[in-house]
Amino acid sequence: MKASTENTTSVAPTHDCTSVQISLVMQPLLLTVEQVAQVLNFSRSKVYELITFGELPVLRFGKSVRVRVSSLEQWLNLQEEKATSSQLRKVA
């Protein structure tokens, strides 16, 4: 999976004859189920299971299912908080 796409554009400045390189890095806003599985190192079945049980927030466009990158990051943070609080209860 390619995480980013790099586009380079040459822009001619108005005050001298050198060109300036502008690099734009485009990050995807939405991931497919396959991409989520790859990022998390889960099977596709596991990702669909999380979606089915409402654990992983998704957007649906007809038959297409997508996960917002920001939602995935929030979900991961929540999972980490749950694991941390669970470990703290076991120690106490």
Distance bins in CASP14 RR format, pairs under 12 A and 6 or more apart:
PFRMAT RR
TARGET T0000
AUTHOR 0000-0000-0000
RMODE 2
METHOD distances of the structure
MODEL  1
1 28 0 0 0 0 1 0 0 0 0 0 0
1 31 0 0 0 0 1 0 0 0 0 0 0
1 32 0 0 0 0 1 0 0 0 0 0 0
1 34 0 0 0 0 1 0 0 0 0 0 0
1 35 1 0 1 0 0 0 0 0 0 0 0
1 36 0 0 0 0 0 1 0 0 0 0 0
1 37 0 0 0 0 0 1 0 0 0 0 0
1 38 1 0 1 0 0 0 0 0 0 0 0
1 39 1 0 0 1 0 0 0 0 0 0 0
1 40 0 0 0 0 0 1 0 0 0 0 0
1 41 0 0 0 0 0 1 0 0 0 0 0
2 25 0 0 0 0 0 1 0 0 0 0 0
2 26 0 0 0 0 0 1 0 0 0 0 0
2 27 0 0 0 0 0 1 0 0 0 0 0
2 28 0 0 0 0 1 0 0 0 0 0 0
2 35 0 0 0 0 0 1 0 0 0 0 0
2 38 0 0 0 0 0 1 0 0 0 0 0
3 25 0 0 0 0 1 0 0 0 0 0 0
3 26 0 0 0 0 0 1 0 0 0 0 0
3 27 1 0 0 1 0 0 0 0 0 0 0
3 28 0 0 0 0 1 0 0 0 0 0 0
3 31 0 0 0 0 0 1 0 0 0 0 0
3 35 0 0 0 0 1 0 0 0 0 0 0
3 38 0 0 0 0 0 1 0 0 0 0 0
3 39 0 0 0 0 1 0 0 0 0 0 0
3 69 0 0 0 0 0 1 0 0 0 0 0
4 23 0 0 0 0 0 1 0 0 0 0 0
4 24 0 0 0 0 1 0 0 0 0 0 0
4 25 1 0 1 0 0 0 0 0 0 0 0
4 26 1 0 0 1 0 0 0 0 0 0 0
4 27 1 0 1 0 0 0 0 0 0 0 0
4 28 0 0 0 0 1 0 0 0 0 0 0
4 69 0 0 0 0 0 1 0 0 0 0 0
5 23 0 0 0 0 0 1 0 0 0 0 0
5 24 0 0 0 0 1 0 0 0 0 0 0
5 25 1 0 0 1 0 0 0 0 0 0 0
5 26 1 0 1 0 0 0 0 0 0 0 0
5 27 0 0 0 0 1 0 0 0 0 0 0
5 28 0 0 0 0 1 0 0 0 0 0 0
6 21 0 0 0 0 0 1 0 0 0 0 0
6 22 0 0 0 0 0 1 0 0 0 0 0
6 23 1 0 0 1 0 0 0 0 0 0 0
6 24 1 0 0 1 0 0 0 0 0 0 0
6 25 1 0 1 0 0 0 0 0 0 0 0
6 26 1 0 0 1 0 0 0 0 0 0 0
6 27 0 0 0 0 0 1 0 0 0 0 0
7 21 0 0 0 0 0 1 0 0 0 0 0
7 22 0 0 0 0 1 0 0 0 0 0 0
7 23 1 0 0 1 0 0 0 0 0 0 0
7 24 1 0 1 0 0 0 0 0 0 0 0
7 25 0 0 0 0 1 0 0 0 0 0 0
7 26 1 0 0 1 0 0 0 0 0 0 0
8 19 0 0 0 0 0 1 0 0 0 0 0
8 20 0 0 0 0 0 1 0 0 0 0 0
8 21 1 0 1 0 0 0 0 0 0 0 0
8 22 1 0 0 1 0 0 0 0 0 0 0
8 23 1 0 1 0 0 0 0 0 0 0 0
8 24 1 0 0 1 0 0 0 0 0 0 0
8 25 0 0 0 0 0 1 0 0 0 0 0
8 26 0 0 0 0 0 1 0 0 0 0 0
9 19 0 0 0 0 1 0 0 0 0 0 0
9 20 0 0 0 0 1 0 0 0 0 0 0
9 21 1 0 0 1 0 0 0 0 0 0 0
9 22 1 0 1 0 0 0 0 0 0 0 0
9 23 0 0 0 0 1 0 0 0 0 0 0
9 24 1 0 0 1 0 0 0 0 0 0 0
10 18 0 0 0 0 0 1 0 0 0 0 0
10 19 1 0 1 0 0 0 0 0 0 0 0
10 20 1 0 0 1 0 0 0 0 0 0 0
10 21 1 0 0 1 0 0 0 0 0 0 0
10 22 1 0 0 1 0 0 0 0 0 0 0
10 23 0 0 0 0 0 1 0 0 0 0 0
11 18 0 0 0 0 0 1 0 0 0 0 0
11 19 1 0 0 1 0 0 0 0 0 0 0
11 20 1 0 1 0 0 0 0 0 0 0 0
11 21 0 0 0 0 1 0 0 0 0 0 0
11 22 1 0 1 0 0 0 0 0 0 0 0
11 23 0 0 0 0 0 1 0 0 0 0 0
11 24 0 0 0 0 0 1 0 0 0 0 0
12 18 0 0 0 0 1 0 0 0 0 0 0
12 19 1 0 1 0 0 0 0 0 0 0 0
12 20 1 0 0 1 0 0 0 0 0 0 0
12 21 0 0 0 0 0 1 0 0 0 0 0
12 22 0 0 0 0 0 1 0 0 0 0 0
13 19 1 0 0 1 0 0 0 0 0 0 0
13 20 1 0 1 0 0 0 0 0 0 0 0
13 21 0 0 0 0 0 1 0 0 0 0 0
13 22 0 0 0 0 0 1 0 0 0 0 0
14 20 0 0 0 0 0 1 0 0 0 0 0
27 68 0 0 0 0 0 1 0 0 0 0 0
27 69 1 0 0 1 0 0 0 0 0 0 0
27 70 0 0 0 0 0 1 0 0 0 0 0
27 73 0 0 0 0 0 1 0 0 0 0 0
28 35 1 0 0 1 0 0 0 0 0 0 0
28 36 0 0 0 0 0 1 0 0 0 0 0
28 39 0 0 0 0 0 1 0 0 0 0 0
28 66 0 0 0 0 1 0 0 0 0 0 0
28 67 0 0 0 0 0 1 0 0 0 0 0
28 68 0 0 0 0 1 0 0 0 0 0 0
28 69 1 0 0 1 0 0 0 0 0 0 0
28 70 0 0 0 0 0 1 0 0 0 0 0
28 72 0 0 0 0 0 1 0 0 0 0 0
29 35 0 0 0 0 0 1 0 0 0 0 0
29 59 0 0 0 0 1 0 0 0 0 0 0
29 66 0 0 0 0 1 0 0 0 0 0 0
29 67 0 0 0 0 0 1 0 0 0 0 0
29 68 1 0 0 1 0 0 0 0 0 0 0
29 69 1 0 0 1 0 0 0 0 0 0 0
29 70 0 0 0 0 1 0 0 0 0 0 0
29 71 0 0 0 0 0 1 0 0 0 0 0
29 72 0 0 0 0 0 1 0 0 0 0 0
30 36 0 0 0 0 0 1 0 0 0 0 0
30 57 0 0 0 0 0 1 0 0 0 0 0
30 58 0 0 0 0 1 0 0 0 0 0 0
30 59 1 0 0 1 0 0 0 0 0 0 0
30 60 0 0 0 0 0 1 0 0 0 0 0
30 61 0 0 0 0 1 0 0 0 0 0 0
30 64 0 0 0 0 1 0 0 0 0 0 0
30 65 0 0 0 0 1 0 0 0 0 0 0
30 66 1 1 0 0 0 0 0 0 0 0 0
30 67 1 0 0 1 0 0 0 0 0 0 0
30 68 1 0 1 0 0 0 0 0 0 0 0
30 69 1 0 0 1 0 0 0 0 0 0 0
30 70 0 0 0 0 0 1 0 0 0 0 0
30 71 0 0 0 0 1 0 0 0 0 0 0
30 72 0 0 0 0 1 0 0 0 0 0 0
31 37 0 0 0 0 1 0 0 0 0 0 0
31 38 0 0 0 0 1 0 0 0 0 0 0
31 39 1 0 0 1 0 0 0 0 0 0 0
31 40 0 0 0 0 0 1 0 0 0 0 0
31 47 0 0 0 0 1 0 0 0 0 0 0
31 56 0 0 0 0 0 1 0 0 0 0 0
31 57 0 0 0 0 0 1 0 0 0 0 0
31 58 0 0 0 0 1 0 0 0 0 0 0
31 59 0 0 0 0 0 1 0 0 0 0 0
31 64 0 0 0 0 0 1 0 0 0 0 0
31 65 0 0 0 0 1 0 0 0 0 0 0
31 66 1 0 0 1 0 0 0 0 0 0 0
31 67 1 0 1 0 0 0 0 0 0 0 0
31 68 1 0 0 1 0 0 0 0 0 0 0
31 69 1 0 0 1 0 0 0 0 0 0 0
31 70 0 0 0 0 0 1 0 0 0 0 0
31 71 0 0 0 0 1 0 0 0 0 0 0
31 72 1 0 0 1 0 0 0 0 0 0 0
31 73 0 0 0 0 0 1 0 0 0 0 0
31 75 0 0 0 0 0 1 0 0 0 0 0
32 38 0 0 0 0 1 0 0 0 0 0 0
32 39 0 0 0 0 0 1 0 0 0 0 0
32 44 0 0 0 0 1 0 0 0 0 0 0
32 47 0 0 0 0 1 0 0 0 0 0 0
32 48 0 0 0 0 0 1 0 0 0 0 0
32 51 0 0 0 0 0 1 0 0 0 0 0
32 58 0 0 0 0 0 1 0 0 0 0 0
32 59 0 0 0 0 0 1 0 0 0 0 0
32 61 0 0 0 0 0 1 0 0 0 0 0
32 64 0 0 0 0 1 0 0 0 0 0 0
32 65 1 0 0 1 0 0 0 0 0 0 0
32 66 1 0 0 1 0 0 0 0 0 0 0
32 67 1 0 0 1 0 0 0 0 0 0 0
32 68 0 0 0 0 0 1 0 0 0 0 0
32 69 0 0 0 0 0 1 0 0 0 0 0
32 72 0 0 0 0 0 1 0 0 0 0 0
33 39 0 0 0 0 0 1 0 0 0 0 0
33 40 0 0 0 0 0 1 0 0 0 0 0
33 42 0 0 0 0 1 0 0 0 0 0 0
33 43 0 0 0 0 0 1 0 0 0 0 0
33 44 1 0 1 0 0 0 0 0 0 0 0
33 45 0 0 0 0 1 0 0 0 0 0 0
33 46 0 0 0 0 0 1 0 0 0 0 0
33 47 1 0 1 0 0 0 0 0 0 0 0
33 48 1 0 0 1 0 0 0 0 0 0 0
33 49 0 0 0 0 0 1 0 0 0 0 0
33 50 0 0 0 0 1 0 0 0 0 0 0
33 51 1 0 0 1 0 0 0 0 0 0 0
33 52 0 0 0 0 0 1 0 0 0 0 0
33 56 0 0 0 0 1 0 0 0 0 0 0
33 58 0 0 0 0 1 0 0 0 0 0 0
33 59 0 0 0 0 0 1 0 0 0 0 0
33 60 0 0 0 0 0 1 0 0 0 0 0
33 63 0 0 0 0 0 1 0 0 0 0 0
33 64 0 0 0 0 1 0 0 0 0 0 0
33 65 1 0 1 0 0 0 0 0 0 0 0
33 66 0 0 0 0 1 0 0 0 0 0 0
33 67 1 0 0 1 0 0 0 0 0 0 0
33 72 0 0 0 0 0 1 0 0 0 0 0
34 40 0 0 0 0 0 1 0 0 0 0 0
34 42 0 0 0 0 0 1 0 0 0 0 0
34 43 0 0 0 0 0 1 0 0 0 0 0
34 44 1 0 0 1 0 0 0 0 0 0 0
34 45 0 0 0 0 0 1 0 0 0 0 0
34 47 0 0 0 0 1 0 0 0 0 0 0
34 48 0 0 0 0 0 1 0 0 0 0 0
34 64 0 0 0 0 0 1 0 0 0 0 0
34 65 0 0 0 0 0 1 0 0 0 0 0
34 66 0 0 0 0 0 1 0 0 0 0 0
34 67 0 0 0 0 0 1 0 0 0 0 0
35 42 0 0 0 0 0 1 0 0 0 0 0
35 44 0 0 0 0 0 1 0 0 0 0 0
35 47 0 0 0 0 1 0 0 0 0 0 0
35 65 0 0 0 0 0 1 0 0 0 0 0
35 66 0 0 0 0 1 0 0 0 0 0 0
35 67 0 0 0 0 1 0 0 0 0 0 0
35 68 0 0 0 0 0 1 0 0 0 0 0
35 69 0 0 0 0 1 0 0 0 0 0 0
35 72 0 0 0 0 1 0 0 0 0 0 0
36 42 1 0 0 1 0 0 0 0 0 0 0
36 43 0 0 0 0 0 1 0 0 0 0 0
36 44 0 0 0 0 1 0 0 0 0 0 0
36 46 0 0 0 0 1 0 0 0 0 0 0
36 47 1 0 1 0 0 0 0 0 0 0 0
36 48 0 0 0 0 1 0 0 0 0 0 0
36 50 0 0 0 0 1 0 0 0 0 0 0
36 51 0 0 0 0 1 0 0 0 0 0 0
36 56 1 0 0 1 0 0 0 0 0 0 0
36 57 0 0 0 0 0 1 0 0 0 0 0
36 58 0 0 0 0 1 0 0 0 0 0 0
36 65 0 0 0 0 1 0 0 0 0 0 0
36 66 0 0 0 0 1 0 0 0 0 0 0
36 67 1 0 1 0 0 0 0 0 0 0 0
36 68 0 0 0 0 0 1 0 0 0 0 0
36 69 0 0 0 0 1 0 0 0 0 0 0
36 71 0 0 0 0 0 1 0 0 0 0 0
36 72 1 0 0 1 0 0 0 0 0 0 0
36 73 0 0 0 0 0 1 0 0 0 0 0
36 75 0 0 0 0 1 0 0 0 0 0 0
36 76 0 0 0 0 0 1 0 0 0 0 0
37 43 1 0 0 1 0 0 0 0 0 0 0
37 44 1 0 1 0 0 0 0 0 0 0 0
37 45 0 0 0 0 1 0 0 0 0 0 0
37 46 1 0 0 1 0 0 0 0 0 0 0
37 47 1 0 1 0 0 0 0 0 0 0 0
37 48 0 0 0 0 1 0 0 0 0 0 0
37 49 0 0 0 0 0 1 0 0 0 0 0
37 50 0 0 0 0 0 1 0 0 0 0 0
37 51 0 0 0 0 0 1 0 0 0 0 0
37 56 0 0 0 0 0 1 0 0 0 0 0
37 65 0 0 0 0 0 1 0 0 0 0 0
37 67 0 0 0 0 0 1 0 0 0 0 0
37 72 0 0 0 0 0 1 0 0 0 0 0
38 44 0 0 0 0 1 0 0 0 0 0 0
38 46 0 0 0 0 0 1 0 0 0 0 0
38 47 0 0 0 0 1 0 0 0 0 0 0
38 67 0 0 0 0 0 1 0 0 0 0 0
38 72 0 0 0 0 0 1 0 0 0 0 0
39 47 0 0 0 0 1 0 0 0 0 0 0
39 56 0 0 0 0 0 1 0 0 0 0 0
39 67 0 0 0 0 1 0 0 0 0 0 0
39 69 0 0 0 0 1 0 0 0 0 0 0
39 72 1 0 0 1 0 0 0 0 0 0 0
39 73 0 0 0 0 0 1 0 0 0 0 0
39 75 0 0 0 0 0 1 0 0 0 0 0
39 76 0 0 0 0 1 0 0 0 0 0 0
40 46 0 0 0 0 1 0 0 0 0 0 0
40 47 1 0 0 1 0 0 0 0 0 0 0
40 50 0 0 0 0 1 0 0 0 0 0 0
40 56 0 0 0 0 1 0 0 0 0 0 0
40 67 0 0 0 0 0 1 0 0 0 0 0
40 72 0 0 0 0 1 0 0 0 0 0 0
40 73 0 0 0 0 0 1 0 0 0 0 0
40 75 0 0 0 0 1 0 0 0 0 0 0
40 76 0 0 0 0 1 0 0 0 0 0 0
40 79 0 0 0 0 0 1 0 0 0 0 0
41 47 0 0 0 0 0 1 0 0 0 0 0
42 48 0 0 0 0 1 0 0 0 0 0 0
42 49 0 0 0 0 1 0 0 0 0 0 0
42 50 0 0 0 0 1 0 0 0 0 0 0
42 51 0 0 0 0 0 1 0 0 0 0 0
42 55 0 0 0 0 0 1 0 0 0 0 0
42 56 0 0 0 0 0 1 0 0 0 0 0
42 67 0 0 0 0 0 1 0 0 0 0 0
42 72 0 0 0 0 0 1 0 0 0 0 0
42 76 0 0 0 0 0 1 0 0 0 0 0
42 79 0 0 0 0 0 1 0 0 0 0 0
43 49 0 0 0 0 1 0 0 0 0 0 0
43 50 0 0 0 0 0 1 0 0 0 0 0
44 50 0 0 0 0 0 1 0 0 0 0 0
44 51 0 0 0 0 0 1 0 0 0 0 0
44 65 0 0 0 0 0 1 0 0 0 0 0
45 51 0 0 0 0 0 1 0 0 0 0 0
45 52 0 0 0 0 0 1 0 0 0 0 0
46 52 0 0 0 0 0 1 0 0 0 0 0
46 53 0 0 0 0 0 1 0 0 0 0 0
46 55 0 0 0 0 0 1 0 0 0 0 0
46 56 0 0 0 0 1 0 0 0 0 0 0
47 53 0 0 0 0 0 1 0 0 0 0 0
47 54 0 0 0 0 0 1 0 0 0 0 0
47 55 0 0 0 0 0 1 0 0 0 0 0
47 56 1 0 0 1 0 0 0 0 0 0 0
47 58 0 0 0 0 1 0 0 0 0 0 0
47 65 0 0 0 0 1 0 0 0 0 0 0
47 66 0 0 0 0 0 1 0 0 0 0 0
47 67 0 0 0 0 1 0 0 0 0 0 0
47 72 0 0 0 0 0 1 0 0 0 0 0
47 75 0 0 0 0 0 1 0 0 0 0 0
48 54 0 0 0 0 0 1 0 0 0 0 0
48 55 0 0 0 0 0 1 0 0 0 0 0
48 56 0 0 0 0 1 0 0 0 0 0 0
48 58 0 0 0 0 0 1 0 0 0 0 0
48 65 0 0 0 0 1 0 0 0 0 0 0
48 67 0 0 0 0 0 1 0 0 0 0 0
49 55 0 0 0 0 1 0 0 0 0 0 0
49 56 0 0 0 0 1 0 0 0 0 0 0
50 56 1 1 0 0 0 0 0 0 0 0 0
50 57 0 0 0 0 1 0 0 0 0 0 0
50 58 0 0 0 0 1 0 0 0 0 0 0
50 65 0 0 0 0 0 1 0 0 0 0 0
50 67 0 0 0 0 1 0 0 0 0 0 0
50 71 0 0 0 0 0 1 0 0 0 0 0
50 72 0 0 0 0 0 1 0 0 0 0 0
50 75 0 0 0 0 1 0 0 0 0 0 0
50 76 0 0 0 0 0 1 0 0 0 0 0
50 79 0 0 0 0 0 1 0 0 0 0 0
51 57 0 0 0 0 1 0 0 0 0 0 0
51 58 1 0 1 0 0 0 0 0 0 0 0
51 59 0 0 0 0 0 1 0 0 0 0 0
51 60 0 0 0 0 1 0 0 0 0 0 0
51 65 1 0 0 1 0 0 0 0 0 0 0
51 66 0 0 0 0 0 1 0 0 0 0 0
51 67 0 0 0 0 1 0 0 0 0 0 0
51 71 0 0 0 0 0 1 0 0 0 0 0
51 72 0 0 0 0 0 1 0 0 0 0 0
51 75 0 0 0 0 0 1 0 0 0 0 0
52 58 0 0 0 0 0 1 0 0 0 0 0
52 65 0 0 0 0 0 1 0 0 0 0 0
54 65 0 0 0 0 0 1 0 0 0 0 0
54 67 0 0 0 0 0 1 0 0 0 0 0
54 71 0 0 0 0 0 1 0 0 0 0 0
54 75 0 0 0 0 0 1 0 0 0 0 0
55 67 0 0 0 0 0 1 0 0 0 0 0
55 71 0 0 0 0 0 1 0 0 0 0 0
55 72 0 0 0 0 0 1 0 0 0 0 0
55 75 1 0 0 1 0 0 0 0 0 0 0
55 76 0 0 0 0 0 1 0 0 0 0 0
55 78 0 0 0 0 1 0 0 0 0 0 0
55 79 0 0 0 0 1 0 0 0 0 0 0
55 82 0 0 0 0 0 1 0 0 0 0 0
56 65 0 0 0 0 1 0 0 0 0 0 0
56 66 0 0 0 0 0 1 0 0 0 0 0
56 67 1 0 0 1 0 0 0 0 0 0 0
56 68 0 0 0 0 0 1 0 0 0 0 0
56 71 1 0 0 1 0 0 0 0 0 0 0
56 72 1 0 0 1 0 0 0 0 0 0 0
56 73 0 0 0 0 0 1 0 0 0 0 0
56 74 0 0 0 0 0 1 0 0 0 0 0
56 75 1 0 1 0 0 0 0 0 0 0 0
56 76 0 0 0 0 0 1 0 0 0 0 0
56 78 0 0 0 0 0 1 0 0 0 0 0
56 79 0 0 0 0 0 1 0 0 0 0 0
57 65 0 0 0 0 0 1 0 0 0 0 0
57 66 0 0 0 0 0 1 0 0 0 0 0
57 67 1 0 0 1 0 0 0 0 0 0 0
57 68 1 0 0 1 0 0 0 0 0 0 0
57 69 0 0 0 0 0 1 0 0 0 0 0
57 70 0 0 0 0 1 0 0 0 0 0 0
57 71 1 0 1 0 0 0 0 0 0 0 0
57 72 0 0 0 0 1 0 0 0 0 0 0
57 73 0 0 0 0 0 1 0 0 0 0 0
57 74 0 0 0 0 1 0 0 0 0 0 0
57 75 1 0 0 1 0 0 0 0 0 0 0
57 76 0 0 0 0 0 1 0 0 0 0 0
57 78 0 0 0 0 0 1 0 0 0 0 0
58 64 0 0 0 0 1 0 0 0 0 0 0
58 65 1 0 1 0 0 0 0 0 0 0 0
58 66 1 0 0 1 0 0 0 0 0 0 0
58 67 1 0 1 0 0 0 0 0 0 0 0
58 68 0 0 0 0 1 0 0 0 0 0 0
58 71 1 0 0 1 0 0 0 0 0 0 0
58 72 0 0 0 0 1 0 0 0 0 0 0
58 75 0 0 0 0 0 1 0 0 0 0 0
59 65 1 0 0 1 0 0 0 0 0 0 0
59 66 1 0 1 0 0 0 0 0 0 0 0
59 67 1 0 0 1 0 0 0 0 0 0 0
59 68 1 0 0 1 0 0 0 0 0 0 0
59 69 0 0 0 0 0 1 0 0 0 0 0
59 70 0 0 0 0 0 1 0 0 0 0 0
59 71 0 0 0 0 1 0 0 0 0 0 0
59 72 0 0 0 0 0 1 0 0 0 0 0
60 66 1 0 0 1 0 0 0 0 0 0 0
60 67 0 0 0 0 0 1 0 0 0 0 0
66 72 0 0 0 0 0 1 0 0 0 0 0
67 73 0 0 0 0 0 1 0 0 0 0 0
67 74 0 0 0 0 0 1 0 0 0 0 0
67 75 0 0 0 0 1 0 0 0 0 0 0
67 76 0 0 0 0 0 1 0 0 0 0 0
68 74 0 0 0 0 1 0 0 0 0 0 0
68 75 0 0 0 0 1 0 0 0 0 0 0
69 75 0 0 0 0 0 1 0 0 0 0 0
69 76 0 0 0 0 0 1 0 0 0 0 0
70 76 0 0 0 0 0 1 0 0 0 0 0
70 77 0 0 0 0 0 1 0 0 0 0 0
71 77 0 0 0 0 0 1 0 0 0 0 0
71 78 0 0 0 0 0 1 0 0 0 0 0
72 78 0 0 0 0 0 1 0 0 0 0 0
72 79 0 0 0 0 0 1 0 0 0 0 0
73 79 0 0 0 0 0 1 0 0 0 0 0
73 80 0 0 0 0 0 1 0 0 0 0 0
74 80 0 0 0 0 0 1 0 0 0 0 0
74 81 0 0 0 0 0 1 0 0 0 0 0
75 81 0 0 0 0 0 1 0 0 0 0 0
75 82 0 0 0 0 0 1 0 0 0 0 0
76 82 0 0 0 0 0 1 0 0 0 0 0
76 83 0 0 0 0 0 1 0 0 0 0 0
77 83 0 0 0 0 0 1 0 0 0 0 0
77 84 0 0 0 0 0 1 0 0 0 0 0
78 84 0 0 0 0 0 1 0 0 0 0 0
78 85 0 0 0 0 0 1 0 0 0 0 0
79 85 0 0 0 0 0 1 0 0 0 0 0
79 86 0 0 0 0 0 1 0 0 0 0 0
80 86 0 0 0 0 0 1 0 0 0 0 0
80 87 0 0 0 0 0 1 0 0 0 0 0
81 87 0 0 0 0 0 1 0 0 0 0 0
81 88 0 0 0 0 0 1 0 0 0 0 0
82 88 0 0 0 0 0 1 0 0 0 0 0
82 89 0 0 0 0 0 1 0 0 0 0 0
83 89 0 0 0 0 0 1 0 0 0 0 0
83 90 0 0 0 0 0 1 0 0 0 0 0
84 90 0 0 0 0 0 1 0 0 0 0 0
84 91 0 0 0 0 0 1 0 0 0 0 0
85 91 0 0 0 0 0 1 0 0 0 0 0
85 92 0 0 0 0 0 1 0 0 0 0 0
86 92 0 0 0 0 0 1 0 0 0 0 0
END
